[in-house]
Amino acid sequence: MIDYCLKFKDQAEADKVLADINASIDVIGTIHKPTGKMLKDEDGNEYPAFAAIDGYHVNVRAGEEIPALDTYKIEPKTPLRVWA
């Protein structure tokens, strides 16, 4: 099996590229990361602020290499999700 972590400009681009791909697809979508800032709710409880990182993220598992995905391939240091 070959696993791909992919980053697209947006969902429309991902949908277009993946439309004809015969593989298992795990849509992650937009990833949000903590900004380091704390916010307060109306009761005064603090909670971390999050911001979206660039891109629309998808994992693909295929039985063979798919060269059409190479342009979108990334190698995250700490993937949000991986195939089991």
C-alpha positions as CSV (number, residue, x, y, z in Angstrom):
1,M,0.0,0.0,0.0
2,I,1.1,3.5,-0.7
3,D,-0.1,6.3,1.6
4,Y,-0.3,10.0,0.5
5,C,-0.8,13.0,2.7
6,L,-2.1,15.7,0.3
7,K,-2.6,19.4,0.5
8,F,-4.9,21.2,-2.0
9,K,-5.7,24.9,-2.4
10,D,-9.4,24.2,-1.4
11,Q,-12.1,21.6,-1.5
12,A,-13.0,22.3,-5.2
13,E,-9.4,21.5,-6.3
14,A,-9.3,18.3,-4.1
15,D,-12.7,17.2,-5.6
16,K,-11.5,17.8,-9.1
17,V,-8.1,16.0,-8.7
18,L,-9.6,13.0,-6.7
19,A,-12.7,12.5,-8.9
20,D,-11.1,9.7,-11.0
21,I,-8.8,8.3,-8.4
22,N,-9.5,4.7,-7.5
23,A,-8.2,4.5,-3.9
24,S,-9.3,4.9,-0.3
25,I,-9.8,8.6,0.6
26,D,-9.8,10.1,4.0
27,V,-10.9,13.8,3.9
28,I,-9.5,15.8,6.7
29,G,-10.4,19.2,5.3
30,T,-9.3,22.4,7.0
31,I,-6.9,21.9,9.9
32,H,-7.0,24.3,12.9
33,K,-4.0,24.9,15.1
34,P,-3.7,26.8,18.4
35,T,-2.5,30.4,18.1
36,G,-1.0,30.5,21.5
37,K,-3.6,33.1,22.6
38,M,-6.2,32.5,25.2
39,L,-9.8,33.8,24.9
40,K,-12.6,34.1,27.5
41,D,-16.2,33.0,27.1
42,E,-19.1,34.9,28.5
43,D,-18.7,33.2,31.9
44,G,-15.0,34.2,32.1
45,N,-13.7,30.7,31.3
46,E,-10.5,30.7,29.3
47,Y,-10.0,28.6,26.2
48,P,-7.3,28.5,23.5
49,A,-7.8,30.4,20.2
50,F,-7.4,28.4,17.0
51,A,-6.7,29.5,13.4
52,A,-7.0,27.6,10.2
53,I,-3.8,26.7,8.4
54,D,-3.6,27.0,4.6
55,G,-5.0,24.3,2.5
56,Y,-7.5,21.5,2.3
57,H,-6.0,18.2,3.5
58,V,-6.8,14.7,2.3
59,N,-5.1,11.3,2.9
60,V,-5.1,8.7,0.2
61,R,-4.2,5.0,0.4
62,A,-3.6,3.3,-3.0
63,G,-2.4,-0.1,-4.1
64,E,0.0,1.5,-6.5
65,E,1.7,4.9,-7.1
66,I,-0.5,7.6,-8.5
67,P,1.8,10.1,-10.2
68,A,-1.1,12.7,-10.6
69,L,-1.0,13.2,-6.8
70,D,2.8,14.0,-6.6
71,T,2.1,17.7,-7.0
72,Y,0.0,17.8,-3.9
73,K,2.0,15.4,-1.7
74,I,3.3,16.8,1.6
75,E,5.2,15.2,4.5
76,P,3.9,16.5,7.8
77,K,6.1,16.1,10.8
78,T,3.1,15.1,13.0
79,P,0.2,14.0,10.8
80,L,-3.2,14.7,12.2
81,R,-4.5,11.2,11.1
82,V,-2.7,8.2,9.6
83,W,-3.9,4.9,8.2
84,A,-4.1,2.1,10.7
